[in-house]
Amino acid sequence: MTMNFNQAVEKRRTYYGISKNKVVSDEKIQEIIEHAVKHTPSAFNSQTARVVLLLDKHHTRLWNITKEALRKIVAADKFSSTEEKINSFSAGYGTILFFEDTSIVEYLQREFPTYKDNFPIWSQQSSGMHQFVIWTSLEIEGYGASLQHYNELIEEDVKKEWNIPSSWKLIAQMPFGKPTTEPGEKEYNSLEERIKIFK
């Protein structure tokens, strides 16, 4: 059954239990990413979003890099829970890396100095929209995903491993796979406290 937009937004949740079982073709995943990157908005139509899809051995390699980076900063007697968490991401089908091209942000800062301080903020907002669009699109197809932020720990190694341009800033990592467990219960704060309507 095809979900409408509101249903897809509601069903998009954080899934930590994921497997390598294929849900749709790799071509369909690529199509989701290409559609999102092409049509998700950005300030001044700057199109700063950059996305890398890692599958198979590349996906596994990313989480091995992350695990070794964490091993350097987490106490040995506390590492088992950290390793278990990273292994749960590695257990998925693939990972999507979200970057922003800082060279475009810096160009816009020079060209439009009045808005200089806003361009990095707008860049992050656009990245968030790309993450949401792709995450929700994966949900529609039957994949579960989560959003991770090991940026500073792994960015340098990631750029070396996959020959990523130096101007691309790593923003987030999205491991995804076929769900093996349901997401936990989610609490919602009162909408009356979060929304004001004047008419």
N, C-alpha and C positions, 0 to 999 in steps of 0.2 A: 504494500500500500504506500503510495506516495504521500509524503508529509507536506502540509502547507508551511509557509514561512514561520508562523507562530509556533506550530508544533515542533519544527526543527530547532528553533531557538530554545524551546523548553526542554527538549530531549538532550541537547548538547550538554554533557556533563563531563567531569573528570573521571577517567577510567584508569585505574592503576593495574587491574588484572587484565592483561592482553596477551594474545598468542600470535604465532607466526602464520596461522592459517589464513589463506588468501580469501578475501571477501569479494573484491572486484579486480579487474585486470590492472596491471601497472600503467597501461595506457590511460585508463580511466582516472587513476590518481594524478597522472601528469596533466590530463585535461582539466581536472579540478583546480590544480595549482595555476595553470596557464590562464584559466578564466578569471580566477581571483586576482592575479597580478595585473591582468589587463583592465579589469572593470572596477576594482576597489578604489575609492577616491583618495586623493592626496592634495595637500594645500598647494595652490598655484599650479596644479597638475604636474607637480614635480616628479612623480613616479620614482620615488627613492627606494621603494621596496625591492629587495633581492631575496630570492628563495632558492635553497638547495635541497633536493630530495635524495636521501640516502637509503638504499635498499640492499638486501643481502649482506655481503661481507662488509660493505661500507657502513651500513647501519650498526653492525656488530663492532666494527672498529671504533666508531664514535664512542660507544659506551665503554669500551676498553680504555680509551684515552681518558674518559671522564673518571673511571674507577681508579686509574693510576694517579691522576691528579689529586683525587680526594685522599688516596692512601698517604700522600705526602703531608697532609694537614690534619688528618683525623687520627686520634690516638689508637694504637693497635688493639687495645682491649675494648674499644668501642666501634671498631671498623666493621664488624659482622653485620650490624643492622644497616650501615651505609651500603655495604656490598650487596645486601639483599635488595635494597631499593633500586640500585643501579641495574642489577640483574633483571628486575621486573620490567625495566624499560627496554633492556636488550632482548627480552623475551618477545617483544612485539614484532610486527611485520616490517616496519621502517621508521625513519625519523625525518621530519621536515625541519630544516634550519632557517630561521628568519634573520635577515640582515637588513641594515639600512646603509645606503651609499652616502657616506659623509662628504664626499667631494661635491655632490649636488647641493647638499645642505649648506656647505661653506660658500659655494658659488652664489646661492640665493642670498646669503647673509651679506655678501659684498654688493650684489646688485640692488638689494632692497634694504638698506641699513636701518630704515625706520622699524622694520620687523625683525631685526637681527636676532633678538633674544627669543623670538617665537619659533623660528624655523626648527631648532632641535626638538622643541615640544611638539610641533606639528608633525615632525618626522616620526616621533614615538606614537602619536595618535594614529597615524596612517598604518604603522606597523601593527598596532593593536587591532585595527580593522581587518587587515590581511589575515592575522591569526584567527580572528573570529570567523571570518568568511570561510576559510579553509577548514577550520575545526568543525563548523556546522555542516559544511558540505560532506566531510568524512562521516559525520553522524548519519546523514541522510542515506549514505551508501552502506551503512552497517558497521563501520569501523568505530572503535572507541579510542580516545586520545587524552593526553594530558599536556600541560605546558610547563616546561622546566627552564631554569635560569642558572646554568653553570658557566655563564659567559666569561667572566674574568679568569676562571680556572683553566678553561680549555681553548679560548679563542686563538691564541698563538699557535697551538698544536693543530687545531682545526684548519687554520689558514695554510699551514705548511703541508698538511696531509692531502688537502684537496685543491691546492693552488688557488686559494681565494684571494682576490685583489685586496691590497692593504687598506683601501678606502672603505671596504665593507665592514661595518661594525656589527658584531654578533649581538642579537637582541634576545632570542629565545630558541628553545629546542622543543619539538613536538613529537614524542614517540607515539606511534599508533599501531593498532592491531585489532584482531577480532576479540571482542570482550569475552573474558572468562568469568568475571564477577560483576555484579551490579554496583553502581556507585552508591555511596552512603547517603543517608537522609540529609536533606538540605533545609536549613532554617531560613525563613524569610522575615526580615524586619517589616514593620508596619509601613504600608505604602503611604498612609496619611502623613507620616513623618518624613517621607522622601520626595513627595510630589506636591507642588502648589499649583492650583489652577485658578485663573482669574478670567471671568467672562461677564 
